[in-house]
Each structure stands twice: as C-alpha cells, then as structure tokens.
C-alpha cells in the first residue's frame, strides 16, 4: 500500500509561528500558537502607533488645510471672505513657504448650500484645492481662462440639480469646502495695480439655476425653468449678489496656519473628518483614521492609553516628515540635479499626484510616462509638510507659464544652514525666468518666512518690496545670507539670518524658460563665505 503524501516539514515550518519570537517590540510569545495577554497588549499598542503614524504622514495635507481655515476663522475671516495681502505677505504670519513677491488672495469657498460661482479677474495665477489638498482646478495663466479671467462654477459632492449649458468653467469637488489660493503679479513697481484688479474683478456668489448660461430652449430637454423676467427688484438683488466679497487685510496680520506636531494634531484631523462627507476620502485612508477612533459621526475621545500613543506617534511622525523634507533619500527623486547638489524638487520625478512624472511635451505632442500604480508616499509627505497647495502646473515642463521652485536645506557639503554664519549663492547670468526670479529664506521650525527686522526675507530681480539684486560685471548674481550685511554687498543682494535659527531657501522662477528644464542653466550651491567652490554647482 502506497504511503500517504505529506507536506514537507520545511513547508510546515515556514507557515508556523514559533512559541517565542524576538522582535523590535521585544519577545512575543505564542504558547500553543495563541498570543499571551502581554503579547496581545504589545501588538495592539504597536498597531495603534503605526496607524496613528500613517495618519500623521498621509493626512497631513488635510490637517494643513483645516489648520489654515481654523486660523482664518480665529482672525474673523469667514468662508467666502477673501484674505488679501495688499501690502504683500511678510514674516508676521506663519504660512508654509509663502513668498513676498506676489499679491496673495486666499479664500475658503463654502459649497454646503449648493454650487458656487467665482468670477476671477484677469492676469492671476491661482489654484483651487479641496479640503484634503487635492487639485480641483487651476485658474489664470495656467487655467482654462488662460489669464483672461472668467466665471468658474464649483459643484459640491452629491449635487444632481441643474447646471448651465455654457458660460462657466464647471468643476466638481469631493468636499463641501474648497481653498482658493491666488497670486497676482506686481505692476508699476508695487502691488497697488494688482490689488485694485482683484478688488474690482473678484466675485463670489451662489449659482442661480435658470439664469445666465441657460437658454429658453434648454428647458425643452428637461432643464431648469428659466429665471423670471428682470424687474428693478431682481436687478437690485443680482447687483447685491455680484458685489465684491468681504476683503480682510492680511499684510501684517499674525496668523498661524501651520498644523501642530503634538497629539492635538489628531483632534484637528477629527474636526476635518466630521466636517466633510464620509465619501470624501478613499476607504483605505479612512481606515487608518477609523483605526485610531476618528470616524465621521462619532465623537473622538481617546483614553489615557491612546492619548499617550497619539503623542508618541505625532513626535515620530513629525520627525519622519522633517527627515523626508530636510534630508531626502538619495534615490527618492527629490534631488533635481542628482548627486552632488542640494537643490530639491520631488514633483518633477512623480508629478502632482506623486504617481508618475508629468508628461513630456514636445513639438510633436504630449508623451505620457508609464504609471507603475504606486503613490510615492515619502515624497507626498515631504511636499505637504513644507508647501501649501498643489497643482499639475508645478510639475509641468512648460516654458513661459506658471512658476517653478527649487529648495535647498543644506550647504554644498550637506551641512545644515546656520543662521549665525555667512553663506552665499551665485546664480549664473541669464536666470531663465521671463517674468522674474526670487530667493526666499524660511525658518526651519515653522517652514514659514524667517522673522527678522528685514521683514521681507527675499532677494530677486523685482525692485519691490525690497531693492532688486544687482548683477556683477559678468552678469552673475551673488546673494549673501548672514546676520549683518557684508561690506560692499548691495542691499538687494543680502538676506538677513538669525543666529541660533536654522533656515532653508527657495528659488522661484516665474514663467520659467527652457534652460531651467534642460538643466543647461543651474544655480550654484550654497556655500560658506571663504570656503572654496566653483559657485555654479
């Protein structure tokens, strides 16, 4: 009689759990294959920590928007109001890597009562993101209006009512609020013309079904009933609706829009989850939140044990995000010029969704890159830890449109930038920016503009709000970073730093040109004054 076949012992061993397992959590015990109470406790604590860590890293984008809205409300800036920086943004407010070179106007759009229309003035550069900092649309020079201005109709989730046939750029949202981040360029030497253009042209009002954009013939197919004929009363109501929004002055206003890095981060995450539809997030992202007790429609009341775990997860999450931002992995795709350079921008490697590079654009057309289906979570954490807002335009290799950025968190040798030392960077001649370029210094702790008596910690080609940087005889521009202006350095070529404070810098190119994209032009590395270096990287 043939002997019965058996699974090889080595196979049985490979699927079996030993009674004692040595791990980074300590010794885990499974007598008869069942975890002991102590092992169970360790595993549950570990899973809670891992899921809270995931929430810190992956939900930071949403908590960042909520922290910004929270700051607005605390300052009396309500939804559909517009925070306008008519005197430019300075280092008084904490905004993740904002600049002092353009006129900002920011608003939270409220779609809870239905579709909302925003009429934009011409000559702006704007993004609209949802409350999880996902891209909804661009407006202005890189948007559908291409800088001419126009009416954008934002439609909330679940809305199935009538929409216009034409006359609007219609955009649907997964959240019931949106963040509008707008910039307008300086003209005539200062911000005044741009500010006036925004005040005169920006409108925010509900969409009136059956009005503009809906023809009488449109009702034949079952559309909305046409609006009634105009009367003096309806005309007055329309004028009131189309009146400018309430503008709140932002220049000099002390705001903190940066998310916390302690356990209160999770309270803020819960507030956002409660405010938005459950369908606003993918089930996997909601799963991490639910695993630590953040569920829409339920109070978030972590006990003492969980509070301790959340505090540790916030500390580790902040450490992880800071490490990914300030010291990215060599193979992460963050280093724009590769090995030997400290200038970073991870968007070019994997696009605004952190999945695949933006398509290659040639004279023959658009060539998409293959998508491997994996989101690059480290780069996503890097980006939203230090930056406000997202747009495909930030990752597109398009000359003469939009803006591009490079960040440097270290000097040529990879050492942190010390506010008590003297550094310099040289930009070779012909900086590839058709509109203007600038360098802005940020505080390592707040990732916001460094607060010094200089007020506007920037240098650049514009002569406002500080003098323009002066090129040398060869056309190259050298900018100094140190507590006191070096002898012989023009005022516009110096950015003040603070002893005892670490800092980093962003290079902005507005309307970038081809030499930036093909890397035939590249900035020098930051180096300590007096140290040797080739200056051009």
Secondary structure as UniProt FT lines:
FT   HELIX           9..14
FT   STRAND          20..23
FT   TURN            24..25
FT   STRAND          26..29
FT   HELIX           31..33
FT   HELIX           37..58
FT   HELIX           60..74
FT   TURN            75..76
FT   TURN            79..80
FT   STRAND          82..84
FT   TURN            86..87
FT   TURN            91..92
FT   TURN            96..97
FT   STRAND          102..110
FT   TURN            112..113
FT   STRAND          116..120
FT   STRAND          124..130
FT   TURN            131..132
FT   STRAND          135..140
FT   TURN            141..142
FT   TURN            144..147
FT   STRAND          150..155
FT   TURN            157..158
FT   STRAND          169..172
FT   STRAND          177..185
FT   TURN            188..189
FT   HELIX           192..201
FT   STRAND          203..206
FT   TURN            209..210
FT   TURN            212..213
FT   HELIX           216..221
FT   HELIX           232..241
FT   STRAND          247..249
FT   TURN            251..252
FT   HELIX           264..275
FT   HELIX           278..280
FT   HELIX           283..291
FT   TURN            292..293
FT   TURN            296..297
FT   HELIX           304..326
FT   TURN            330..331
FT   TURN            336..337
FT   TURN            339..340
FT   STRAND          343..344
FT   HELIX           347..350
FT   TURN            351..354
FT   STRAND          360..362
FT   TURN            363..364
FT   STRAND          365..367
FT   HELIX           377..386
FT   HELIX           392..395
FT   TURN            399..400
FT   STRAND          403..408
FT   TURN            412..413
FT   TURN            419..420
FT   STRAND          423..427
FT   STRAND          433..443
FT   TURN            444..446
FT   TURN            453..454
FT   STRAND          458..460
FT   TURN            473..474
FT   STRAND          477..482
FT   TURN            487..488
FT   HELIX           491..493
FT   STRAND          494..496
FT   TURN            499..500
FT   STRAND          502..512
FT   HELIX           514..517
FT   TURN            518..519
FT   STRAND          527..528
FT   TURN            529..530
//
